[in-house]
Amino acid sequence: MSTLVEQVGSFFYIINPNTTTFEHEEDIPNYINDAIPVFVAFLILEVLVGLAKGKATARFNDGITSLGHGIVYETFKLVTRGFELWGYSWLYEHRLLDLNWSSPVTWWLAAIGVDFAYYWTHRATHEVNFIWAAHQVHHSSEDYNLNTAIRQSMFQRVFALGFHQPLALLGVPLPATIVHMQFNLLFQFWIHTELVDNCGPIEWIFNTPSHHRVHHGANKWCLDKNYAGVLIIWDRIFGTFEKERKDEEIVYGLVDQPQSFNVMWLQFFYFGEVFKKAKGMSSWSDSLKAVFYGPGWFPGTPRLGDPDAFPDVKAPRRKYDPQMPLLEKLYVTTHFVIVLLIQQVLTVKLATFNWLTVLMFIIFILVSIGNIGAMYDGWWWAPLLEAARCVAYIAYARDTPVMDHALMDAALLIYFAASTLVWTSRSLGVVRAAIKTAKLE
């Protein structure tokens, strides 16, 4: 377990090579999971600093949606862990160079190599439509804050397959690659904020909030720019760099912004859009291009589409901002915390659970997170699903402790029982309304 100072330093890549170098994969700490308290502290600090500056940095509905995406990502990662590095060890056996795993040179080469691989991974997620279908999740927030960094696609790791494997041929040991993939991701957390302006000379070398704000813009001049993870030099070298403009406000979100806070719908909806686009083409060749070319491609345009034909989004753009009563906010917040605790139980006990238990936990987590957004969106079936979700928890937890703490498990059973009564009552209201409407028709 790393110290608090080391955890904070890891967000800025201020780390000691001597204490973060490992010979064996099983010795590597889960730096991201260990840093969760620091994540939370930074989120709170951003809100407080924003209030002190008279600037609202976050909305509850958007924030809980971003955090929900983070839970979904971390949950799905439990079953896809290591997938993006599939075949790495085999390639390492055929390496061209023989680097000493304990050498600082190897550590630095791994850091630069992982960041270079990230640039191309990230660029591919924007330039290949079916991969963009996953990555668009990260761009779906209309706010730009530290919460946005947590908004990740559950399939992000799957589509990263193949980009880091060349490092194996260069002789970079697998543990070094895994370590720097974690630190690379942690670094990208702090650059998701509007509270940090220009960072001076480091803007030339490192990715900063200013550079990354451009990347998240839906304005035409922002599209497909600044793919960097840690080092902005890759964008400068490969022609994808764009400096933040002070004379035009950045509009955050997607060009065609979806009007939903349903986490699971946001995770999947664009795959349907890709399918519809491919199906609507007049030839197999164009159908394949609709899948593998850029999101903006259409027949007769370049691979990434015609930039002149892209919509030019300008500020102000009205944000999707549905509200719910205070008591319902307290309810979804409480259940969100419970789901987070259940996700941590799954993370800790994964190796001891059988596959059926793992599947049940994952389904419960995904349904729970998705239905919170469905409540915000006002989907008619949300009360019915919520009642069924609470019943499912009771059916499982009455015989099997979830938290392994008698008092907490008892309290949760009582809370879910009360929740079941509330949502069953509301569900009956929905059903009666549906029957009445059907009779009138």
N, C-alpha and C positions, 0 to 999 in steps of 0.2 A: 504494500500500500504506500503510495507516494505521499509526501507531506503536503500541507496546504500551500506552502510557497511554491513547491514544484508543480502542483496542479494549476495554480494561477499562471505560472511561467509558461506552462505548456500551451496556453491559449495564444501566446505571442512567439512561440518557437524558441523561448529562452529556456533551454534545457541543457543538461550536462551529458555529453556523449558517453562519459565513463559509467554513468548510472542507467543509461538507456540502451546499452549494448548487450545483446544476449546471444548465446550460442544455440540454445534450443527454443523452439517455438512455444513449448508449454511453460516456459519461464516468463513469458511476456505478460505484464499486467494488462488489464482492461482499462487503459487510461481514460477512455471516454466514459465508461460507466462510473469509474472512480471520481470523475470530475462533475457528476450531476449536482452536488451541493454548490459548486462554483457556478455552474450554469444558472441555477436558481438565484444565487446572489447577484449575478450580473443582470439578470432579468429585472430583479427588484431595483437594483441601482439605476438602471436605465430609466425606469418609470419615475423614480424620485428625482433624478437629475432633470428629466424632462419637465416635471412639475415645477421645479425650482426655476427653470428657464421659461415657464409659461407655455410649454409645448406639450400637447398630448401625444405621447409616443406610441400608444397602443389602444386598441379597442378590445373589450372583453370577448366579443363573439369571434373576431378574427384571431385573437391570441389563443383562445382555447382550441380553435381549429388547427392552428400551427402546432401547438403542443400535441394535439391528437395525431397529427401526421408523424410527429417524432416518436410517439409510442408505437404506432403501426410499423414504422421503419425498424425500430429496435426489436420489435417482436418478430417480424419476418426475418430479420438478420440472424436470429437464432437458428433458423433452418437453412439459411443460405450462406452462413459463415464460411469464408474461405473459397466460395464458388468462383469469385472473380480472379482468384489465384490458382485455379485448377490447372494442373500440368506444370506448375512452377518448379516443383522439386525434380521432376523428370528432366526438364530443360537444364536445371542447374547441374545435373550430372554430366551434361554435355557442354559446360561453360567454356568460354574462350579464354577467360582470365581466372586466376586462382587468388582471390582476395582473402586476406586474413580477417576473420569475422570480428576480431577484437581491435582492429586498427581504426584510428580516427579517420583515416582516409576512406575506409569502407563506409563509415557512418556518414560522412559528408557526401560521398558519391551516391549513397542510397537516398539521402535527403533531396539532392538535386534531381536524381533520376525519377523518384516518385513524383516530384512536382512537375517534371516534364511530361511524364505519363498522364498526370491528372489533366494538364492543359489539353491534351489530345482526346482524352476521355470526355472531358467537358465539352469540347468543341463538337465532338461526334454527337453528343446528346442534343445539340441544337441543329445539326446539319443533316441528320438522318431522321425522317419523319416518325418511324415507329419507335425509335429511341426517345425522341422528343415527347412522344405520348406518355412516357414515364416521367421524364424530367420536368415537363410543364408544371407538375405539382409544386415544385420549388418556386416557381414564378407566379403562382396563382394568388398570392396575397397582395392586396391593394395597399397594405401598409409596408413600411420598410423599417424593421427593428430587429432586435436580437432574436425575437420569436421566429422571424422569417427563416433564420438559419436552420432551425429545427424542422422546418417544413420540407420533408424529403419523401421521395417516392420509395415505396416498399420494394420496387424492382431495380433500384439504382445500382445495387451491387451486381445484379445479374447482368446488366448491360455493360458493366465495366470489364467483363471477361475479355482477356487478350491484350489489354493495353499495358499491363505491368510485366508481362512474361518476358519481354526482351531483356529486362534487368537481370534475369536468371542467367542468360547467355553471357552477360558481361561479368558474371561472377559475384553478383550481389546476393548474399545469403538471404533465405526467406525470412528469418526473424527480423533482419534490418528493414526489409520492405514492409513488413507488417507494422513495425514500430512507427515508421515514418508515414504510413497511410493514416494512422491514428492522429499523429501530430499535425499532419497536413489538414485534416478535417477540423481539428480543434482550432487551428489558426483562423479558419474561415468563419468562425463564429463571431468574433469581435468586429469584423468588417461589415456586418449587417446592422448598421445604425446610421441615423441622420444627425446624431449629436456630435460626431467628430467631423470637423471640417477638413481642411487641407493639412497633410502631415509633413509638409516641407520637402527636403531633399530625398527622403526615403520613398517619395512617390515615384521616383525614377526607377527604383529597383523592386520595391515590394508592392504587393496588392494592398490597397487601403480602402476605407469606407467610401472615399470619393470615387475611386475607380469602380468599385463594385456597385455603387448606386447606379452608375451608367448601365452596367450589365443587367440590372433588374428593371430598367425603364422600358415602357411600351412605346415611347416616342420613336419615330422612324430612325432618328440618328443614333439611338441607343441599341437597336436590334443587332444581335450577333456580334457583340463587342465585349472585350475584357473578360476572357475565359480563364484567366489566371487563378491559381490556388494561392500560392505564397509569393511567387516571383512574377511581377508584371512584365519582366523582360521578354517572356515568351510572346506576349501580345505585340510588343514593340518589334520583335524580330519577324514575326509571321504576319504582320499587317492587320491585326484585329484590334489594335488599341484605339480607344477614343477617350479624350479628356472630358471631364465633367464641365458642362457649360453653366455659367452663372446667369445668363440672360434668358434661360428657358427652364421652367419648372419640370422636373421629371415626374411622369405619371407611372406609378408602379402597378404591376399586375400583368395580365396577358393582353394582347392586342384585342382579341375578342373575349372579353372577361366573362367567365361563367358566373352565374348568379346563384351560388350555393355555398353553404358551409358544411355540407355532408362530406366528411373525410373520405369515406369509401367511394362515393360517387366521383369525387375529384381525382381519386387514384386511378379510376378506370375509364372515365367518360371519353377521353380523347382517343383511346384505342378504337372505340366505335366510330369516331370521326375519321380515323385513318382508313378503316374498313369501308365506310361509305364513300370516301373519296376514291379509293382503289376500284370499288365496284362500279362507280359512275364513269370510269374511263372507257373509251371506245376500242382499246386494244390491250392485249396482255402486256405488251411492252410498256405502255403508259400506266397500267395498273401496278406494275413492279416499280416504276419510277415514283408513283404516288406513295409507295411504302418506303423506298430506300433513298429518294432524293429529299431535299429540304422541305420543311412544312409549307413554305411559300411557293413551291414549284407548281406550275400548271403547264399543260402542253404548249410548246412554242416559246417557253422561257428558259433561262439558264438553270443549272442544277439547283441553285438555291432560290430560284424565283427572280422576278424582276423587281428590284428595290423601288423603282418609280411607281409601281402599282400597289405597293403596300399602303395600308391606311396610315395616315399621319395623325397619331393620337396626340392631342394637346390637352393641357390643363386649362380649366378644371374639369375633371370627369367625376361624376357622381359615384360614390362608392356604394356597393351592396352592403346594407347595414340594418338587417332585421333585428328587432329587440324582443325580449321576453320579460315577463314580470320578475320582480326581485326574488320571490320565493322559488321560482323555477330556476333562476340563476344559481341560487344557493344549492338547489337540488342537483343540477348538472355538475356544479363544482365539486360537491361531495362525492358523487359517483365517479367523476373523473379521477379524483384522488384515490378512490378505491381501486379503480382499474389500473392506475399507475402502480399501486402496491401489489396487485395481482401479477402484473407484468414483471415486477422485481422478484416475486416468488418463483415465477416460471424461469427467470434467468438463473436464479440460484440453484433451483432444483432440477434443471433440465436433464442433467445426466442421470438422475434417479427416477424420473418419470418414464412410464412406458409411452409408446407412440400415440395410443388412444387418448391418454391424459393430456399429452402435449397438444394434440389436435383440438381437444375440447377447450383447453385454456386459450389457444390462439383464436378459435372461432368466437369465444365469449368476448375476448378483448376487441376483436375487429368489429363485432356487432355493437358492442357498447359504445365505442368511439364513433362509429358511423351514425348511430341513432341520436347522439347528442346533436350532431349537425342537422339531422332530419327534423328534430324538434325546432331548431332555429328556423329552418326553411319552411316549417309549417306543413310538412308532408302528412297527409291524412292518416296514414297507417302507423305513424310514429308512436302514438299511445298504445296501440295493440302490440307492437313489437317490444315496447318497454315493459309492458305487463308480462309478456312471454319471457323476456330476458330475466326479470326478477324471479319468476317462477323457476326458471332453469337453474339459477344460482342456488335457490333454496333446496331444490331437488338434489343437487350435488353436495352442498355444504352441510346438510343436516346429518349426514353420515360420515363425511370426510372433512376434517379440518383443513382450511385453506391457509390460514396465517400461522398455524401451529402455536397459537396463543389463545387459551380457552376464553378469556374475557373478551378479547377482540373478536373472535369467531362468533361468540354468542351475541355480541352487540351488532355485528353485521347481519346475522340471521334475523334479528328483530327489525333492523332497519330495512332489509329487503322485503320482509313480510309487510311492513307498513307501506312501502313503496308499491308492492303488488296490489294492495287494497286501493290505493289512490289511482293507479293506472288502469286497473280493472274497471273501476267506476267510470273513468274517462273513456275507456274503450267501449263500454256499453253505450255511452252517449254517442260515440262515433257510429256504432252499428245501428242504433235507433235512427240517427239522422240519415244514414244511407238507405235504410228501409223506407223511411218516410219519403225521401226523394224518389226512390224507385216507384212507389205507389202513385206519386203525383205524376210521374211520367207515363 
